[in-house]
Amino acid sequence: MTDIVPAVEGLGFGGDYNPEQWPRRIWDEDVELMREAGVNLATVNVFSWASVNPAPGKWEFGQLDEIMDLLAESGVQVDLATPTAAPPPWFSVAHPETLPVDEYGRRKNYGSRGEYCPSSPVYQEAAVEMASKLAERYASHPALAMWHVGNEFFQRCFCDQTAAAFRTWLTERHGDLDGLNHAWGTAFWSQTYTDWEQVLPSRVATSTPNPGQILDFQRFCSDALLGLFRAEAAAIEAHSEAPITTNLMVTGNFTMLDYHRWAEHMNGDRRLIAVDHYVLPADEIEAEAQVAFAADRSRGLARGGPWLLMEQAANSSAWRQGFFAKKPGEQLRHSLSYVARGSEGALYFQWRASKAGAERWHSAMLPHGGTETKTWREVKTLGGWFRRLAEIKGSRVRSRAAILLDHESVWASANPGEMSAFIDPYPEIRRWHAALWRRGVVCDVAHPTDDLAGRSVVFAPSLYMLEDDANLRRYVEQGGTLVVGPNSGIVDRNDHVHDGLPGALRDLLGVRIEEFHPLRDGERAALDDGTEGAVWTEAAHAEGAEVVAGYIDYPSTGAIFRRELGDGAVWYLTTRPTDLDPFLDRLDLAPEVPGLPAGVEAVRRDHEDGRTYLFAINHTHKAVTIPSEGTDLLTGTPWTPRTHLHSNSAAVIRER
Ligand code: GLA
């Protein structure tokens, strides 16, 4: 297995370090406290364009040299960032055409961050130059552990440069204008294009926009940012052999980028999947299940291999949904949960709380209150734990289930012109994952084209877009159990409706859909097994499958179907059960450790040589016993099946 953070011994622990905000004397205190907390990895230079390149053609590396040297002397390795996520004002003034334009054609101003058009050749050249200069200078610096390109790519622009780049992208995808007109279905509403110059990004239009245009623009935007990542990575690789990453955003319902495509370029010997995850107070699922989904999704992107939690909050996240504090012990439990699920460490945004600027109220490892704080004490505790957990590095997570996520399908299903305003697939996928989490089932987040073998159950709660059933059929025929949710298999890659609903899945499911019956907001459909469905129902008939449950109001049709095929079976639900448990009870789903109450998390990581580690994390208010034997690495004491795992605590048991 590739050692993902070669220069860091054991698990990575630290955070974004932005010392340019502070006078020099504070830096010495910083490294002293980093040592005290056990910090071994700091992300440096993320937003430092203005300091390393303060004017056109002017490069000043003195301050960064000093920071790198200081960290090297202090035994802290560096995840060195290219500061290309935030061009400084001089750059925007010199190149106003690099500022992004919104869908109404309004150019945005500088004064925040992320102020660039991904398709601007001037910006691209500047970003590559920045990456190249840094790589050349720091490739052999003793502090360097890895490279961090930009920061949380998210920009979107609708300007004329973007239009030109979009047309080039479309030519590669569709060949000629006939191909484009077919893919976008422009025969409807007289939208036929006769010249490439007529083709635009999906700017604001008079009525429902063309869904093919929107979907292709979403794909293009993701690819354009991926192109920036790859261009900077190539510039770095010309000088340095250290691994390269960028921090993907996996918080909440963020699905702007097709990370499955990104993952093709972020795995391998010199690449690493790294993610940022922030627990949201107003999310529809509980904090611990949010953590588990983000972690399982990250592991999916890393193809089951190692990944790194690049950012989390030590306490409050002072953004979007307002200020909230983490309860005592909460961030310790969350941090261990990420590691249990495959992260090779845990880093934070950021090391020291900022005195000024947009994020002065975002929490930090070292809060405004200093070292006499709960946050600091917990940071030190976690640093100590990670030292004792070093031997788990390189082990892999054991899982028996998978849930399918396809970004393109998610986008297409939620785009304007769809049949229901409430069908949004991503929250639904997360809802199923959370239900499995509460039952203690460790579940990978996989792509429908991944090799699914080895999982006893695979869930596809919402898979609207599917070209064909080949991969899913193989999984079922070879003995797997597949569970498919409603409105799946309906359209092809162009969002064109397949013949014979449910389209690509009709043969596999053995079900024919007569028509869709989406429900109103809050409306419920009663099933004859005593359960109820929400959001969506279908008038569906068995054609090879058996009817397991029906609708009380539509006795002639089925609601839940099951079909045996090859050595496996496939289930089809024509509605979204309001409560997933009665359905999950029908499946043969083994939790990692049987008999634990909901909220007691148990996940195993295994080494190839047979050593196994059971992470047991008690998120509840009651003590429990964990049926395992060995040594708790967090305390160094023996573990027996009678040992109590106290409420709000954790153990990592090296099993006998
Ligand atoms: C994101 C960014 C960080 C910081 C944090 C906290 O993850 O990458 O720069 O803004 O959020 O808000």
Residues whose N, C-alpha, C, O or C-beta is under 5 A from the ligand:
A	BS01	GLA	N151 E152 D276 E311 W319 F349
